[in-house]
């Protein structure tokens, strides 16, 4: 039995709530596939990154550069945007909107 046949067989046994979760997951996979580069492109990017590192290090490994970027170091004064107190609120807002977003993606796919 192929993977597709196994999935179809399993999906036919699911209740509506679980089917909705499967639909949301499929929509997420489709969205991710649109924005994630292919594996061969990633390997090329990794190779370019590794090859350019020594050249960039010549320009970047200086005290002046460290000072210029020091505000991004974790031991610097806190940033209210990244404070943990906002993480729960951000997560809640994202979760509340995710269902509507996925419904929109599913509706888009149905129109295609």
N, C-alpha and C positions, 0 to 999 in steps of 0.2 A: 504494500500500500504506500502511495506517495505521501509526502508531507502535506500536500494540498488536500488530498483525500482524508487524511487523518484530521486535519483542521476542520474541514467541512463536517465530518462525522461528530467531532467534539462540539462544534458550534451549534449543531442541531439539538444538542441536549441542554443548552444553557437557557436560563430564565432571562427575562427582559432586562433586568438590572445588570447581569453579567454581560449580556450582549451589548449594552450601552458602553460598558467599560472596554470591551473588545473594540468597538467602533472608535472610541476615543483614542485608544492605543494605536490603531491602524492609521488614524488621521495624523497622529503625532509622528509615526514612522514616515508617512508620506511627506510631511512638512520637513522633517529632518533630512530626508533624501534630497530635497530641493536645495538645501543650504550647505550640506556637508560635502567638501570636495572628495573626489574619488581617491581610493587608496594609492594609486600610482602617483597622483598629483601630490599627495601628502609625503610620499617618499622623496619626491623631487624637492619639495620645500625643505624637508629635513636635511637633505644633502647640501642644499644651498646655504642653509643656516649654519651648518657645521663648517663649511668651507669659508664663510665670511667672518666667522667669529674671531680668528686671529687678527684680521685687518681692522675690524671694529674695535678690538681691544686696544690697539695702538692709540686710537683716538679717545676712547672712553675711560681708560684706566688712569685717571689723573685726579688729584685732589679737587680741582676746580669742578670736574664733572660730578664727583661725589657730593660736593656742596650744593650744586645746582639741583640735584635730584633728592636731596636729603629729606625734603618734606614728604616724600612718599614712603619713607622707611617706617616700619611698624612701631618703633619706640618713640616716635614723634608725638606731639600733642594730638589729642583725639579729633576726629572729624565727625561732626554730628550726623552726616549722611550715612556713615558706616558704623555708627554706634549699635551695639547689640539690642538696645531698647527698641530700635526701629525694625529689627529683623522680623519679629513676630508679626508686626503690623503689615510689613511688606509681603510676607509669606501669605497672610490671610487675604490681602487684597488680590494677590496673584491667583490664589486658589479660587476665590469667588468669581474671577473673570475667566478662568480657564475653561469652564464648562461652556460659557457663551462663545468663547473663541473657537473651541472645537466644534460646536454646533455650526458655526459659520463655515468652518473648513469642510465639514461633511456636506453642507448645503452647496458649497462651491463645487465639490466633486460630483454631486448629483446633477449639477447643471452642465457639466462637461460632456 
